[in-house]
Protein backbone atom coordinates (compact mmCIF):
# COMPACT_ATOMS: atom_id res chain seq x y z
CA UNK A 1 0.00 0.00 0.00
CA UNK A 2 1.45 3.34 -1.00
CA UNK A 3 1.75 6.17 1.50
CA UNK A 4 -0.80 8.20 -0.45
CA UNK A 5 -3.35 5.39 -0.16
CA UNK A 6 -2.40 4.36 3.36
CA UNK A 7 -2.13 7.64 5.28
CA UNK A 8 -3.90 10.93 4.82
CA UNK A 9 -1.57 12.68 7.28
CA UNK A 10 1.85 11.92 8.70
CA UNK A 11 3.35 14.25 11.30
CA UNK A 12 6.92 13.56 12.43
CA UNK A 13 9.01 15.59 14.87
CA UNK A 14 7.00 18.76 14.19
CA UNK A 15 7.90 21.83 16.26
CA UNK A 16 6.28 25.22 15.85
CA UNK A 17 6.91 28.71 17.21
CA UNK A 18 5.15 32.07 17.37
CA UNK A 19 7.09 35.33 17.33
CA UNK A 20 10.76 35.93 16.70
CA UNK A 21 13.92 36.67 18.67
CA UNK A 22 13.37 37.28 22.39
CA UNK A 23 9.60 37.10 21.86
CA UNK A 24 9.74 33.67 20.24
CA UNK A 25 7.56 31.10 22.00
CA UNK A 26 7.41 27.41 21.18
CA UNK A 27 3.83 26.15 20.92
CA UNK A 28 4.27 22.63 19.47
CA UNK A 29 6.90 20.18 20.70
CA UNK A 30 8.25 17.12 18.88
CA UNK A 31 4.86 15.75 17.78
CA UNK A 32 4.23 12.51 15.89
CA UNK A 33 0.89 11.48 14.43
CA UNK A 34 -0.35 9.18 11.67
CA UNK A 35 -3.92 9.41 10.37
CA UNK A 36 -5.08 6.63 8.06
CA UNK A 37 -7.25 7.29 5.04
CA UNK A 38 -10.93 7.06 5.99
CA UNK A 39 -10.43 7.77 9.69
CA UNK A 40 -12.37 10.26 11.78
CA UNK A 41 -9.90 11.75 14.27
CA UNK A 42 -10.92 14.08 17.08
CA UNK A 43 -8.32 16.31 18.74
CA UNK A 44 -9.06 17.34 22.31
CA UNK A 45 -7.21 19.24 25.01
CA UNK A 46 -7.31 22.47 27.03
CA UNK A 47 -7.56 25.84 25.33
CA UNK A 48 -4.13 26.97 24.18
CA UNK A 49 -2.76 23.42 23.96
CA UNK A 50 -1.88 23.70 20.26
CA UNK A 51 -4.80 21.88 18.64
CA UNK A 52 -5.77 24.62 16.20
CA UNK A 53 -2.12 25.36 15.42
CA UNK A 54 -1.53 21.75 14.44
CA UNK A 55 -4.76 21.72 12.43
CA UNK A 56 -3.75 24.83 10.47
CA UNK A 57 -0.29 23.38 9.79
CA UNK A 58 -1.92 20.26 8.35
CA UNK A 59 -4.19 22.53 6.30
CA UNK A 60 -1.24 24.48 4.80
CA UNK A 61 -2.48 27.68 6.46
CA UNK A 62 0.78 27.95 8.41
CA UNK A 63 4.28 27.14 7.23
CA UNK A 64 6.01 24.03 8.60
CA UNK A 65 9.33 25.21 10.03
CA UNK A 66 10.72 22.09 11.71
CA UNK A 67 9.99 18.42 11.19
CA UNK A 68 8.10 16.56 8.49
CA UNK A 69 4.39 16.92 7.70
CA UNK A 70 2.94 14.93 4.81
CA UNK A 71 -0.67 15.46 3.69
CA UNK A 72 -2.19 13.15 1.08
CA UNK A 73 1.32 11.94 0.30
CA UNK A 74 2.84 15.42 -0.21
CA UNK A 75 5.56 16.87 2.00
CA UNK A 76 4.55 20.35 3.17
CA UNK A 77 7.91 21.50 4.46
CA UNK A 78 9.63 23.22 1.56
CA UNK A 79 6.63 22.85 -0.78
CA UNK A 80 6.22 25.52 -3.45
CA UNK A 81 3.22 27.89 -3.49
CA UNK A 82 1.87 26.07 -6.54
CA UNK A 83 2.10 22.70 -4.80
CA UNK A 84 0.26 24.07 -1.76
CA UNK A 85 -2.49 25.60 -3.90
CA UNK A 86 -3.00 22.28 -5.69
CA UNK A 87 -3.21 20.44 -2.37
CA UNK A 88 -5.74 22.88 -0.92
CA UNK A 89 -8.16 21.93 -3.67
CA UNK A 90 -8.35 18.47 -2.05
CA UNK A 91 -9.02 19.85 1.42
CA UNK A 92 -12.21 21.04 3.09
CA UNK A 93 -12.06 23.66 5.85
CA UNK A 94 -14.64 24.32 8.55
CA UNK A 95 -13.78 27.06 11.05
CA UNK A 96 -15.35 28.37 14.26
CA UNK A 97 -16.06 31.69 12.52
CA UNK A 98 -18.52 31.37 9.65
CA UNK A 99 -16.80 33.77 7.20
CA UNK A 100 -19.90 33.88 5.01
CA UNK A 101 -20.46 36.59 2.42
CA UNK A 102 -23.25 38.72 3.86
CA UNK A 103 -24.47 39.83 0.41
CA UNK A 104 -25.00 36.25 -0.81
CA UNK A 105 -27.70 33.73 0.07
CA UNK A 106 -26.87 30.40 1.69
CA UNK A 107 -27.07 28.70 -1.70
CA UNK A 108 -24.86 31.33 -3.33
CA UNK A 109 -22.25 31.05 -0.58
CA UNK A 110 -21.96 27.31 -1.15
CA UNK A 111 -22.16 27.58 -4.94
CA UNK A 112 -19.40 30.18 -5.04
CA UNK A 113 -17.10 27.82 -3.14
CA UNK A 114 -17.95 25.01 -5.58
CA UNK A 115 -17.11 27.24 -8.55
CA UNK A 116 -13.51 27.33 -7.37
CA UNK A 117 -13.37 23.65 -8.25
CA UNK A 118 -15.80 23.28 -11.14
CA UNK A 119 -17.27 25.40 -13.95
CA UNK A 120 -20.45 23.30 -14.20
CA UNK A 121 -22.85 25.97 -12.98
CA UNK A 122 -26.08 23.97 -12.97
CA UNK A 123 -24.50 20.97 -11.27
CA UNK A 124 -22.92 23.25 -8.69
CA UNK A 125 -26.31 24.79 -7.96
CA UNK A 126 -27.92 21.36 -7.57
CA UNK A 127 -25.12 20.20 -5.30
CA UNK A 128 -25.50 23.31 -3.13
CA UNK A 129 -29.21 22.71 -2.66
CA UNK A 130 -28.68 19.00 -1.98
CA UNK A 131 -26.08 19.57 0.75
CA UNK A 132 -27.97 22.43 2.43
CA UNK A 133 -31.07 20.24 2.51
CA UNK A 134 -29.15 17.37 4.11
CA UNK A 135 -28.27 19.69 6.97
CA UNK A 136 -31.86 20.80 7.49
CA UNK A 137 -31.65 24.16 5.71
CA UNK A 138 -34.09 23.48 2.88
CA UNK A 139 -36.30 26.36 4.08
CA UNK A 140 -33.34 28.76 4.40
CA UNK A 141 -31.59 28.17 1.08
CA UNK A 142 -32.37 31.65 -0.26
CA UNK A 143 -31.79 33.52 3.00
CA UNK A 144 -28.77 35.76 3.51
CA UNK A 145 -26.60 35.35 6.63
CA UNK A 146 -28.21 38.35 8.32
CA UNK A 147 -31.50 36.42 8.42
CA UNK A 148 -29.98 33.21 9.78
CA UNK A 149 -29.31 32.15 13.37
CA UNK A 150 -25.77 31.40 14.55
CA UNK A 151 -26.40 27.67 14.25
CA UNK A 152 -27.83 28.03 10.75
CA UNK A 153 -24.81 30.08 9.64
CA UNK A 154 -22.54 27.36 10.99
CA UNK A 155 -24.41 24.72 9.00
CA UNK A 156 -23.98 26.80 5.84
CA UNK A 157 -20.25 27.07 6.56
CA UNK A 158 -20.08 23.30 7.10
CA UNK A 159 -21.90 22.69 3.82
CA UNK A 160 -19.49 25.00 2.02
CA UNK A 161 -16.51 23.06 3.37
CA UNK A 162 -17.91 19.67 2.33
CA UNK A 163 -19.72 20.32 -0.94
CA UNK A 164 -16.72 19.75 -3.27
CA UNK A 165 -16.11 16.25 -1.84
CA UNK A 166 -12.70 16.92 -0.31
CA UNK A 167 -10.33 14.04 0.44
CA UNK A 168 -9.42 15.55 3.82
CA UNK A 169 -11.72 17.68 5.99
CA UNK A 170 -10.20 19.88 8.71
CA UNK A 171 -12.79 21.17 11.17
CA UNK A 172 -12.27 23.49 14.15
CA UNK A 173 -15.16 23.20 16.63
CA UNK A 174 -17.69 22.40 13.88
CA UNK A 175 -20.57 21.72 16.29
CA UNK A 176 -19.85 24.37 18.94
CA UNK A 177 -22.73 26.64 17.84
CA UNK A 178 -25.18 23.80 17.21
CA UNK A 179 -27.83 22.20 19.37
CA UNK A 180 -27.63 18.47 19.99
CA UNK A 181 -29.88 17.51 17.05
CA UNK A 182 -28.02 19.70 14.54
CA UNK A 183 -24.64 18.57 15.86
CA UNK A 184 -25.66 14.95 15.41
CA UNK A 185 -26.77 15.67 11.84
CA UNK A 186 -23.34 17.13 11.09
CA UNK A 187 -21.34 14.22 12.46
CA UNK A 188 -23.70 11.75 10.77
CA UNK A 189 -22.88 13.51 7.50
CA UNK A 190 -19.18 13.19 8.34
CA UNK A 191 -19.63 9.45 8.80
CA UNK A 192 -21.46 9.17 5.47
CA UNK A 193 -18.65 11.04 3.68
CA UNK A 194 -16.09 8.65 5.12
CA UNK A 195 -18.05 5.64 3.88
CA UNK A 196 -19.05 6.92 0.44
CA UNK A 197 -16.02 9.01 -0.55
CA UNK A 198 -13.22 7.51 1.59
CA UNK A 199 -12.87 10.97 3.07
CA UNK A 200 -10.66 11.57 6.13
CA UNK A 201 -11.79 13.96 8.85
CA UNK A 202 -9.72 15.64 11.56
CA UNK A 203 -11.62 17.88 13.92
CA UNK A 204 -10.80 19.90 16.99
CA UNK A 205 -13.63 19.87 19.52
CA UNK A 206 -14.59 20.25 23.16
CA UNK A 207 -18.02 18.77 22.37
CA UNK A 208 -18.25 15.56 24.38
CA UNK A 209 -21.56 14.72 22.66
CA UNK A 210 -19.78 13.68 19.45
CA UNK A 211 -16.75 11.78 20.72
CA UNK A 212 -18.48 8.50 19.89
CA UNK A 213 -18.08 9.09 16.12
CA UNK A 214 -14.27 9.11 16.34
CA UNK A 215 -12.05 6.24 15.28
CA UNK A 216 -9.21 7.87 17.16
CA UNK A 217 -8.99 10.52 19.89
CA UNK A 218 -5.78 12.56 20.12
CA UNK A 219 -5.23 14.62 23.27
CA UNK A 220 -2.87 17.62 23.24
CA UNK A 221 -1.57 19.30 26.38
CA UNK A 222 0.91 22.18 26.36
CA UNK A 223 1.83 21.63 22.72
CA UNK A 224 2.47 17.90 23.06
CA UNK A 225 0.39 14.91 22.00
CA UNK A 226 -0.20 13.25 25.35
CA UNK A 227 -2.35 10.39 24.12
CA UNK A 228 -3.40 8.91 20.79
CA UNK A 229 -6.05 6.28 21.37
CA UNK A 230 -8.08 4.10 19.05
CA UNK A 231 -11.61 4.35 20.43
CA UNK A 232 -12.30 0.61 20.22
CA UNK A 233 -9.00 -0.05 21.97
CA UNK A 234 -9.90 2.50 24.66
CA UNK A 235 -13.19 0.70 25.29
CA UNK A 236 -11.29 -2.58 25.67
CA UNK A 237 -8.89 -0.97 28.15
CA UNK A 238 -11.80 0.41 30.19
CA UNK A 239 -13.50 -2.98 30.29
CA UNK A 240 -10.27 -4.65 31.39
CA UNK A 241 -9.37 -2.08 34.08
CA UNK A 242 -12.84 -2.33 35.63
CA UNK A 243 -11.90 -5.84 36.76
CA UNK A 244 -8.70 -4.59 38.49
CA UNK A 245 -9.41 -3.65 42.13
CA UNK A 246 -6.72 -0.96 42.21
CA UNK A 247 -8.74 1.12 39.74
CA UNK A 248 -12.11 0.43 41.36
CA UNK A 249 -12.32 3.62 43.44
CA UNK A 250 -11.40 6.11 40.73
CA UNK A 251 -14.08 8.60 39.76
CA UNK A 252 -15.59 7.95 36.30
CA UNK A 253 -13.78 11.02 34.91
CA UNK A 254 -10.36 9.98 36.27
CA UNK A 255 -10.98 6.37 35.25
CA UNK A 256 -11.75 7.39 31.67
CA UNK A 257 -8.75 9.71 31.46
CA UNK A 258 -6.48 6.99 32.82
CA UNK A 259 -7.71 4.46 30.26
CA UNK A 260 -7.21 6.99 27.44
CA UNK A 261 -3.59 7.52 28.46
CA UNK A 262 -2.68 3.85 28.58
CA UNK A 263 -0.81 2.13 25.77
CA UNK A 264 -0.82 -1.55 24.80
CA UNK A 265 2.69 -3.02 24.66
CA UNK A 266 3.77 -6.54 23.67
CA UNK A 267 6.87 -8.48 24.70
CA UNK A 268 8.03 -11.95 23.56
CA UNK A 269 8.77 -14.64 26.12
CA UNK A 270 12.12 -13.98 27.80
CA UNK A 271 12.14 -10.24 27.12
CA UNK A 272 13.21 -7.89 29.92
CA UNK A 273 10.38 -5.42 30.60
CA UNK A 274 12.12 -3.44 33.34
CA UNK A 275 15.65 -3.75 34.71
CA UNK A 276 16.72 -3.34 38.33
CA UNK A 277 18.63 -0.09 38.85
CA UNK A 278 17.10 1.72 35.87
CA UNK A 279 15.01 4.86 36.41
CA UNK A 280 11.28 4.27 36.69
CA UNK A 281 9.42 5.59 33.66
CA UNK A 282 6.22 3.49 33.39
CA UNK A 283 3.56 1.69 35.39
CA UNK A 284 2.32 -1.64 33.96
CA UNK A 285 -0.83 -3.76 34.18
CA UNK A 286 -0.66 -7.32 32.82
CA UNK A 287 -3.32 -7.91 30.16
CA UNK A 288 -2.20 -11.33 28.94
CA UNK A 289 0.61 -13.69 29.97
CA UNK A 290 2.83 -13.77 33.07
CA UNK A 291 5.99 -12.06 34.31
CA UNK A 292 8.69 -13.11 36.75
CA UNK A 293 9.85 -10.51 39.30
CA UNK A 294 13.59 -10.99 39.90
CA UNK A 295 15.79 -9.26 42.47
CA UNK A 296 19.57 -9.15 42.14
CA UNK A 297 21.58 -9.55 45.33
CA UNK A 298 25.09 -10.53 46.32
CA UNK A 299 24.21 -14.21 45.96
CA UNK A 300 22.71 -13.83 42.47
CA UNK A 301 19.29 -13.26 41.00
CA UNK A 302 16.31 -14.43 43.04
CA UNK A 303 12.72 -15.01 41.88
CA UNK A 304 10.42 -13.20 44.32
CA UNK A 305 7.04 -13.34 42.54
CA UNK A 306 5.19 -14.29 39.39
CA UNK A 307 2.38 -11.99 38.25
CA UNK A 308 -0.42 -12.65 35.78
CA UNK A 309 -3.52 -11.15 34.23
CA UNK A 310 -4.80 -8.11 36.14
CA UNK A 311 -1.66 -7.76 38.28
CA UNK A 312 0.45 -4.61 38.11
CA UNK A 313 4.10 -3.69 38.59
CA UNK A 314 6.48 -0.76 38.27
CA UNK A 315 4.70 1.42 40.83
CA UNK A 316 7.50 1.41 43.44
CA UNK A 317 9.97 3.53 41.46
CA UNK A 318 7.24 5.96 40.41
CA UNK A 319 5.97 6.40 43.98
CA UNK A 320 9.39 6.78 45.58
CA UNK A 321 11.42 8.38 42.80
CA UNK A 322 14.11 5.74 43.37
CA UNK A 323 15.56 3.36 40.72
CA UNK A 324 13.77 0.14 39.80
CA UNK A 325 14.06 -2.34 42.68
CA UNK A 326 13.56 -5.46 40.52
CA UNK A 327 14.01 -6.87 37.05
CA UNK A 328 10.79 -7.98 35.36
CA UNK A 329 11.01 -10.69 32.67
CA UNK A 330 8.23 -11.96 30.44
CA UNK A 331 7.67 -15.59 31.44
CA UNK A 332 5.66 -16.12 28.24
CA UNK A 333 4.42 -13.95 25.39
CA UNK A 334 3.16 -10.88 27.19
CA UNK A 335 0.71 -8.02 26.69
CA UNK A 336 0.64 -5.13 29.15
CA UNK A 337 -1.07 -1.78 29.43
CA UNK A 338 1.48 0.88 30.32
CA UNK A 339 1.09 4.35 31.80
CA UNK A 340 3.96 6.85 31.54
CA UNK A 341 5.34 8.50 34.67
CA UNK A 342 3.83 11.92 33.95
CA UNK A 343 0.37 10.44 33.41
CA UNK A 344 0.80 8.16 36.43
CA UNK A 345 1.55 11.18 38.62
CA UNK A 346 -1.52 12.95 37.20
CA UNK A 347 -3.72 10.04 38.33
CA UNK A 348 -2.07 10.11 41.77
CA UNK A 349 -2.85 13.83 42.09
CA UNK A 350 -6.44 13.25 40.98
CA UNK A 351 -7.12 10.30 43.31
CA UNK A 352 -5.75 9.82 46.81
CA UNK A 353 -7.46 6.41 46.92
CA UNK A 354 -5.45 5.22 43.91
CA UNK A 355 -2.19 6.03 45.67
CA UNK A 356 -3.51 4.42 48.86
CA UNK A 357 -4.32 1.17 47.04
CA UNK A 358 -0.91 1.13 45.36
CA UNK A 359 0.95 1.69 48.62
CA UNK A 360 -1.06 -1.11 50.27
CA UNK A 361 -0.02 -3.46 47.50
CA UNK A 362 3.58 -2.26 47.70
CA UNK A 363 3.68 -2.86 51.45
CA UNK A 364 2.18 -6.36 51.04
CA UNK A 365 4.94 -7.31 48.58
CA UNK A 366 7.75 -6.31 50.95
N, C-alpha and C positions, 0 to 999 in steps of 0.2 A: 504494500500500500504506500503510495507516495505521500510526502508530507502535505501536499495541497489537499489530497483526499482525506488524509487521516486527522489532521489538526487544523482547526480554524485559526487558533492563536497559540503562539509559543513565546513565552516571556522568560528570559534567562539573564540573571545577574543585572537586572535593570535598577539603576539609581536615578533619582531626579532631584533637581534643586530649583528653588525660586530665588530671585535676586542675584546680585553679583558682588564680588569683593567681600568687604566686611559684613555686608547685609545678606550674603548668601546663606540660605537655610536649606538643609537637605530634608526632603519630604517623602521620598521613597528609598528604601534600603534593600539592596541585594535580593530582589524578588524573583521567584521562579513560579511559573504557572503554565500548564498545558490545558487547552480547551479543545475537546474533540469536536469534529463536525457533527451537527445535529444535537448538541447538548444545550440545555438551558442552565446557565450558571448565574447564581445570585451572589453578589458581593455585599457583605454586611460589615458593620463596625461603627465605632463612635464617629461623630462629626469631626472632621479634620484629620481622619486617619489615613487619607490618601486614596480613597475609593474613586472619587471623581477624577483625580489626577491620572490614575492608572487607566481609567476608562477613556479619557481624552487622548492619552498616548496611543492606546490601541486604535482609536479612531482617527489617527493622524492629525488631530487638532493641536497637538503639542509635538515638539521635536524631541526624538530620542537622543539623549546626550551620552549615556553610558549603558553598556549592555547590549543585548540582542532582543529585538521584538519582531517576530514574524507574524503577519496577518494574511490569511489565505495564501500561504506559501511565499509571500514577498517580504524581504527584509526591509524594515522601515528606517533603520539607522543608515544614513548616507543615501537614502533614496532621492531621486531627482523630483522636482516639482511635477513633471509630467507623469512620473510613476505614481506619485501620491494622488494626483487627480484621477487617474485611471482606477486606482483602488477604491477611492471614495464612491465611485459609481456602483460598487458592489456592497456598500454599507448602507444601513438605515440608522438614522439618529433620532432619538426621542429624548428631549431635555425637560427639566423641571419648568422652565419658562416656555410659554407656548410659541412665541416668535411668529405669530400669525400676521398676515397682512390685513390691516383693519379695513381697507377699502374693498377687499375681495370676500365673496361668500365662502362658506365652508367648502363647497364643491370646487370653487375656483382656486382656493388655497391648495387643495390636494392635486387638482389637475395641473396647476403650474409646476408643482414639484415633479409630476410625472413627465411633463414636457422637457425636462432636463435630460430624460433618458430615452424618450420616444417622440417621434413627430406624428404619430397616428392619433390625431385629435379626437375622433369619435370614440375610438377604443379607450383613450385616456379618460374621456368623460364618463363612459360606462363603468370603467374601473373605479373611478372616484365615487360614483353613486353606490356601487356594490359594496365598497369597503366602509363607507360612512353608514350604510344601512346595517352592516354586520355589527357595528358598534352602537346601534340604537339611535342613530341620528337621522333616520329617514324623514322625520318631520322638521329637521333643522338644516337640510342640505343647502337651501338658498338663503340662509341667514348669515349676516356678517358677524364678526367676533363681538362687536358691541352689543349684540342682542343675544349672546350666548352666556350661560353660566360658566364659572371656572372649570367645573368638571366637563362640560360640553366642549369648551375650548381645548382641554387636554385630550379629549377623544379625537378631535380634529387633528391635533398635532401628532397623535399616535398613528392615525390613519395615514397622514402624510409621510411618516417615516417608514411605513410598511407597504405602501401601495405599489412600489416598483419591484417588489419581490426580492429584497436584498438577500445576499448570502450570509451576512452577519449583521445582526441588529444590536446596537448599543443604546441602552436605555438608562437614564438617570432619574430615579424616583418616578417611574411612569404611572403609578397608581396613587400617588400621594394626595392628589386633589379629587380622587374619586370615592364614591360610596362603595360599600361592599359589593353590591350587585354589579356596578359598572367595572370595578376592579377585577371581579371574577370574569366578566366578559372579555376584558383585555387579555388576561393571562390564558384564557381558553383559546383565544385567537393566536396567541404565541405558540401554544401547543399544537394547534392545527398547522401553522406555518412550518414548524419543525417536521411534522409528519409528511406534509404534502410537498414541501419545497426543499427539504433537507437543510433548512435554515438553522443557524446557530444564534443563540441569544445570550447576551451578557447584560445583566441589569444590576444597578445599584439600588438598594431599597432598605428602608427601615420598616416596611409593611409586613408584619408577621403573618398577616392573613393569606399571603401568597407564597410562603416558603415551601408549601407542599408541591408546587409545580416544578421545583428545581431538581435537576439531576445531581447538581453539585453546589455546595455552599462554601464560599471562600470568605474568611473573616480577616479583615485588616485591622491592625492596631498600631498606631504610631508609625505608619509608613511601612509596616512589615506584614506579610501574609503569615498570620498566626496559626491558621488551620485551613485545610482544603479537604473537604469531606464529601465523599459520595453519599447521597441521602440514604440509599438503601443500606449502605454499609453502616451509616450512623444509627439507623434503626436496629440493625443487628447488634451493634455495640450496646445500645440502650437495653435491649432485651437480655443480653448476656450479663451486664453489670447489675441488673435488678436482682439477679440470683446470688450476688456477692454481698455478704452481710456488711462489709466495711463501707459500702456505698449506700446502705439502706436508710440512713438518717439524713442524707443530703436533701435539701429543698428541691422541688422539681426544677427550678431555674438552674441551680448549681449543678444538679445531676445532668441536665441536658447540655450545659456548657462543657462539663467534664467529658461527656461522651463525644461531643463534637471535636474536642482537642486531642482525642486519642488516635493513635495510628496503629494499624495492624502490621506486625513484623513477623517474618518467618526465619527460622534457623534450622539447618540440617542436624541430624543426630551427631553429637560430639562437638558441636560448635560452642565456643566460649561466648556467653551472652554478656557477662560482666566479669571483670578481673579484680581480685583483691589488691588494694593499694591504689587503684585508679580513682580519679575524682568521680563523684556521683553526678550523673547527668539525666537519668531517666528513672521512672517508676514503672514497674511491669505487673501485668495481670495475665496469668496463664489462661489462654483460650483453648488450646489443644496440645496434648503431649505432657511430658514431665521434665523437670529439671533437677539436677543434683546440686546441693549447696555444699561447697567445699571450703574448708578453712586451712590455710597454710600455717604451720607452726614449726618449731625447731626439729620436731621428729617427723616432718613430712606433711603431706596433704591428708586431711581427715574429712570424711563424709559426715555432715552434721544433720542433714535433712534431705528429703525428696519431696518436691511440691508438684501438684497436678492441677487439673482444671479448676479454675476459680480461686486458686491461691495467688498471692502476690509477693513480690520481692523488690529490693532496691530502695525501700523507704528509709532505711537507717541512715545512709549517707546524706539523703536529702533533708532529713529531719535534723541531723546533727551538724552538717557541713563538713564532716570528716571524710577521709577516703573510704572506698568500699571495704567492708570488713570480711568479705567472702568472695570466692570465685563461683560463678553460676554456669553450669555446663548443661547443654541440652542432652537429656538422657535418650531421647528419641526425637524424631522430626517434631518441631515445635512451632506453635503459633502463639504470639503474645500481643496484648494491647499495651502500648507504651504511652507514657505521659511525660513530656519534657519537664525539666526542673522548674522553669519559669511558670508553666501552667500548673504544675504540682503545687507550687507555693501560692498561686492564686486560689486554688481550691482550699488550701489550708486557711488562708485569710478569710475565705467566704464561709467556712464551716468549722467551728471549734470541735464539733462532734466527730468530724472526719479525722482530725489530728488525734483526738482522744482514742478512737478505735485503732488507729495505726500504732500509737504508743503502747496500747494494751497488747497488741499482737507482738510488737517488738520486745516487750518485757517478757512475754510468755516464751519467746524463742531463746532467751538468754539463760 
